[in-house]
């Protein structure tokens, strides 16, 4: 049991091998962001704002 606790604590302190590429980070975050936007009605808000900006631009 003590050996398991030591390995678990050691794994938590391990640093990543290098910086993560921005596209990899975006690929990890975007599905969750899209799901949350859909669940909480954020998609409608974005569409409304985009149509307002398009109207101001005369398109």
PASEBA-1860 file (N, C-alpha, C; in nm, 3 decimals):
! residues 59
1> XXXXXXXX> 0.082/-0.120/0.000/0.000/0.000/0.000/0.086/0.126/0.000 ~ 0.192/0.125/0.079/0.279/0.242/0.086/0.350/0.264/-0.048 ~ 0.387/0.156/-0.114/0.453/0.167/-0.243/0.360/0.233/-0.345 ~ 0.232/0.197/-0.344/0.135/0.256/-0.435/0.121/0.406/-0.411 ~ 0.115/0.446/-0.284/0.102/0.588/-0.250/0.225/0.666/-0.296 ~ 0.343/0.607/-0.281/0.465/0.674/-0.325/0.465/0.693/-0.476 ~ 0.428/0.590/-0.552/0.427/0.602/-0.697/0.323/0.703/-0.744 ~ 0.208/0.707/-0.679/0.103/0.802/-0.716/0.150/0.946/-0.693
9> XXXXXXXX> 0.211/0.971/-0.578/0.261/1.105/-0.547/0.373/1.144/-0.642 ~ 0.459/1.051/-0.678/0.569/1.080/-0.768/0.518/1.114/-0.908 ~ 0.414/1.044/-0.954/0.360/1.070/-1.087/0.293/1.207/-1.095 ~ 0.239/1.255/-0.987/0.174/1.386/-0.988/0.274/1.499/-1.003 ~ 0.396/1.480/-0.955/0.495/1.587/-0.958/0.574/1.587/-1.088 ~ 0.554/1.491/-1.175/0.629/1.483/-1.301/0.586/1.597/-1.394 ~ 0.683/1.665/-1.449/0.658/1.774/-1.542/0.639/1.718/-1.682 ~ 0.562/1.787/-1.767/0.549/1.742/-1.906/0.683/1.746/-1.976
17> XXXXXXXX> 0.698/1.664/-2.080/0.827/1.653/-2.147/0.863/1.779/-2.226 ~ 0.767/1.860/-2.261/0.796/1.982/-2.335/0.669/2.064/-2.350 ~ 0.681/2.180/-2.411/0.561/2.262/-2.428/0.464/2.199/-2.526 ~ 0.338/2.215/-2.499/0.233/2.159/-2.585/0.208/2.255/-2.701 ~ 0.192/2.200/-2.819/0.166/2.281/-2.938/0.028/2.345/-2.924 ~ 0.010/2.470/-2.965/-0.119/2.537/-2.950/-0.234/2.465/-3.020 ~ -0.208/2.402/-3.134/-0.315/2.329/-3.202/-0.360/2.206/-3.123 ~ -0.266/2.143/-3.055/-0.302/2.029/-2.971/-0.388/2.075/-2.854
25> XXXXXXXX> -0.350/2.187/-2.794/-0.429/2.241/-2.684/-0.569/2.279/-2.731 ~ -0.579/2.341/-2.848/-0.710/2.378/-2.901/-0.794/2.256/-2.932 ~ -0.732/2.151/-2.985/-0.805/2.029/-3.016/-0.857/1.961/-2.889 ~ -0.789/1.983/-2.778/-0.834/1.925/-2.652/-0.950/2.006/-2.592 ~ -0.950/2.136/-2.612/-1.046/2.224/-2.545/-1.173/2.247/-2.627 ~ -1.161/2.255/-2.759/-1.275/2.294/-2.842/-1.396/2.200/-2.832 ~ -1.380/2.068/-2.827/-1.502/1.985/-2.813/-1.580/2.014/-2.685 ~ -1.510/2.031/-2.576/-1.578/2.063/-2.450/-1.642/2.201/-2.456
33> XXXXXXXX> -1.574/2.297/-2.515/-1.630/2.432/-2.527/-1.755/2.431/-2.614 ~ -1.753/2.355/-2.722/-1.870/2.347/-2.809/-1.987/2.282/-2.737 ~ -1.960/2.177/-2.662/-2.066/2.110/-2.586/-2.127/2.204/-2.483 ~ -2.044/2.276/-2.410/-2.096/2.369/-2.310/-2.174/2.484/-2.374 ~ -2.126/2.533/-2.487/-2.198/2.640/-2.557/-2.334/2.591/-2.603 ~ -2.340/2.469/-2.651/-2.468/2.412/-2.696/-2.563/2.392/-2.578 ~ -2.511/2.339/-2.467/-2.596/2.311/-2.350/-2.651/2.438/-2.286 ~ -2.572/2.545/-2.284/-2.615/2.665/-2.214/-2.664/2.775/-2.306
41> XXXXXXXX> -2.687/2.745/-2.433/-2.745/2.842/-2.524/-2.647/2.944/-2.578 ~ -2.520/2.917/-2.568/-2.421/3.010/-2.618/-2.418/3.020/-2.769 ~ -2.464/2.915/-2.836/-2.465/2.915/-2.982/-2.560/3.023/-3.033 ~ -2.676/3.032/-2.974/-2.773/3.134/-3.014/-2.718/3.275/-2.991 ~ -2.647/3.294/-2.882/-2.589/3.425/-2.853/-2.484/3.463/-2.957 ~ -2.402/3.367/-2.996/-2.299/3.394/-3.097/-2.363/3.427/-3.231 ~ -2.466/3.352/-3.269/-2.534/3.378/-3.396/-2.597/3.517/-3.394 ~ -2.659/3.553/-3.284/-2.722/3.686/-3.272/-2.618/3.797/-3.284
49> XXXXXXXX> -2.506/3.781/-3.214/-2.401/3.882/-3.221/-2.341/3.892/-3.361 ~ -2.320/3.778/-3.425/-2.262/3.779/-3.559/-2.355/3.846/-3.659 ~ -2.485/3.820/-3.647/-2.578/3.885/-3.739/-2.586/4.035/-3.713 ~ -2.573/4.077/-3.588/-2.573/4.220/-3.557/-2.450/4.288/-3.616 ~ -2.335/4.226/-3.602/-2.212/4.283/-3.657/-2.220/4.286/-3.809 ~ -2.273/4.181/-3.869/-2.288/4.178/-4.016/-2.383/4.289/-4.061 ~ -2.486/4.315/-3.985/-2.580/4.423/-4.019/-2.513/4.559/-4.010 ~ -2.426/4.579/-3.911/-2.354/4.705/-3.898/-2.255/4.725/-4.011
57> XXX> -2.199/4.615/-4.061/-2.102/4.622/-4.170/-2.171/4.637/-4.305 ~ -2.302/4.620/-4.308/-2.377/4.636/-4.431/-2.376/4.513/-4.520 ~ -2.364/4.397/-4.459/-2.363/4.273/-4.539/-2.491/4.197/-4.519
END
